[in-house]
Amino acid sequence: KLSINAFDYNCHLDLIKLLRQEGELVKLRRARQKMSELFPLTEEIWLDWLKDEIKMASESSEREKVYELFERAVKDYICPEIWLEYAQYSIGGIGQEGGIERVRSIFERALTAVGLHVSKGTALWEAYREFENAILETAQPAPGSIPSPEQQQVLCSQLEKIHTLFRRQLGIPLLDMEASYAEYEEWSEDPIPEATVKNYKRALQQLEKCKPYEEALLGAETPKLAEYQAYIDFELKAGDPARIQLIYERALAENCLVPDLWARYNQYLDRQLKVKELVLSAHDRAVRNCPWTVGLWIRYLLAMERHRVEHSIISEMFEKALNAGFIQATDYVEIWQAYLDYLRRRVDFTQDSSKELEELRSAFARAVEYLKQEVEERFSESGDPSCTIMQNWARVEARLCNNMQKARELWDNIMTKGNAKYANMWLEYYNLERAHGDTQHCRKALHRAVQCTSDYPEHVCEVLLTLERIEGTLEDWDAAVQKTETRLARVTEQRAKAAEKEAALAKQEEERAEQRKQARADKKASKKAKKSRIGDKRKADEDDEGEWGQEEEQPSKRHKGERDGVLPEEDMEVETGLFGRSGPGKPDGPTVPKEKASTSRKDVPKVLHDSTKDKVTVFVSNLAYTMAEPELKLRELFESCGEVAEVRPVFSNKGTFRGYCYVQFQEERAALQALGLDRTAVEGRPMFVSPCVDKSKNPDFKVFRYSTTLEKHKLFISGLPFSCTKEELEEVCKAHGNVKDIRLVTNRAGKPKGLAYVEYESEAQASQAVLKMDGLSLKDHVIKVMISNPPLRRLPDRPEAGRASTFAAPRQLYGARGKGRTQLSMMPRALQRQSNPVAKAENGMVQNSPATSSEPPAEPKKMSNADFAKMLLKK
């Protein structure tokens, strides 16, 4: 796996673990070495490596290699445990020449690095004192003997070293300071100096200020980013550079994959400390931890230039950046631009030609080719549609090299890449010609602009006329006027045609709306006519009629008004009638005969929608149409949010539940809390809960609660197996960072669509997950992983489907007994199709069946709903 992808962090860990279990020490050392070259290693990995090497180091040459390994370890992160291990290991070499001074040097460096660590610094101070106390014991004279002046001087010097350590420690705010102070009192034969006591009390006061932040870190869960940020802000206000640096390092040790944290730390070092070794080390560690973040590479290049690093090293670092694996095409444009800026600053343009100038031109040409070949092949886009790199190249040639010929060639290439239709591109070129070219080329550019520009042709026409008004001859003016008038006339004509087309489409839409309105009116009239003429006849067949007439609506069908927070047009006037209220023990439902329902509804007063109560009302949709007693069920569900004043389910004219309702609360706070129940599963379907808003008054109101823009901390995963659960996906994703939320995309019926959104805590973790998970096989499905960047939500540009024709065969669902008798009796014989080819005898004559007829049957005359109603009345 590593031969295919050397940047697979987890694979490195697995290989090291297996080699360590098998005892393959040589291969294990090689595997650790390769991993350390690509990534900074964590404290645990370093400690395991160091302990293994310490066990094998017996000779002095091997001990030196361990020292080198410790030096590498302390550079990756600020880790008190590694420094303590380093100091203790060095004590083992105290017998060698200069051993004592080496130990003291390591301890001093350790105190500089982590001696201010509030919670872990005390261990280092104590270890250092124990070492010095051990040296003191060896310097003591034998019992009963009198020390010589030289021995007495050594004793005094060693005692002073221990006194100094105590005083230094007591001036720093550390946990358990009181114990250290008591130990000093017990150890010292003399009273503690007043200055030390004063520093100790000041440190205690500072410790009290730090304690809340330390306690917050102690109680927080990993990665503790918010707690660390609060601690950093506190130290920044205090203004102690050493403490600010330490708290940044502590935060980065636990949040090494957070690019923003690295960026803030590096910015502080660049602007405040400005120490070359410290600054460049932090930048190097930043790009090793977050190689996919282009901003960190750019800051590193700037820091190297700022501290006058050799050109060859900067160029080498730029090549590493190109191979870092950025996740967006625009990132490559940014890194190239930063490097080109650096090269441009190296050039002395007072010379006609130089090595630096040729290198800059070569880099510009390579950048253009790189974006065309490498980037476009990988991302299917150049990342630089406006050709900003070529524009900058042209500016350099024109302004700094006085080479307008090359600048014009570059602008010709820019225009051929699809930019000729934009007025701002032509004006940019025109301004360059005005500043560094001549009038003839300015005129030529504007004439081409008038011909090609499609977005703002009036503007370029005005610029051309202004040029000729100031500098042109009469012939130039006439040519410009003629060209601009011709162009603007053509533009006006094109716009008029577009407006006519738009008006025609609007008119068609109005006509279709009118037809739909008329069809609804005709249908209502037809229903009223049926009820008045055949009510008595159908009364005896109510059971069969109920089975046919109350067709069950499909759960996937979307009704007008759903998720809009507004009732459909026909339900706006009357929200609930007889079917909207259920009596105790006698729920109203679709089993009520249609005639009785119609008759009962006449006596029920209309319930108007009260828009003044929208703030305390929520709109609930996508419910199952088969839900029994929706009022009782929803009241029970929403009572957890607050006191429910009323639940108003919406029913059709047939008495069937339409899948949505209004829930009104006593308080606005309860309605806001109810929105949190959105997408709750109710009877196997996700329930939609939206604010109650009249979209006729608020047409721009949106209820889609998820972001439709780029979210760099969130992934979009496609190609998932439908059987994949949220827990299974989380198990895969959490290996690459802390997962905050996972949303499996479903259809309106709650069935999975094989898509998911995974939200990480940071952009860095999401970027790392893309690199590791894209193309991963999950249950024999190859998944595709990318940063979440949904396309713009567009309404389909198509006419709304009208209602079904009068003669369209209705979709029917039959009961257990098959087709009801009344289904056939309600259709006129003239419109019936004979399903049985056997000839029937009528009045003693045998009629030809459609199968045996020599002539094709005549196509029935199309009839309106009114004609259809008249035919029924005649029957």
Helices and strands as residue ranges (DSSP letters): H 9-22, H 25-38, H 43-56, H 60-76, H 80-91, H 99-114, H 121-139, H 149-170, H 177-187, H 194-219, H 225-238, H 241-254, H 259-268, I 269-273, H 276-289, H 294-306, H 311-322, H 329-346, H 355-370, I 371-375, H 376-379, H 388-395, I 396-400, H 404-414, I 415-419, H 423-436, H 439-452, H 457-471, H 474-539, H 542-549, H 569-572, G 578-580, H 594-602, G 611-616, E 617-621, H 630-638, E 644-651, E 657-665, H 668-674, G 675-677, E 680-682, E 685-691, E 711-718, H 726-733, G 734-736, E 739-746, E 752-760, H 763-773, E 777-778, E 781-782, E 784-788, H 821-825, G 829-831, E 841-842, E 845-846, H 865-874
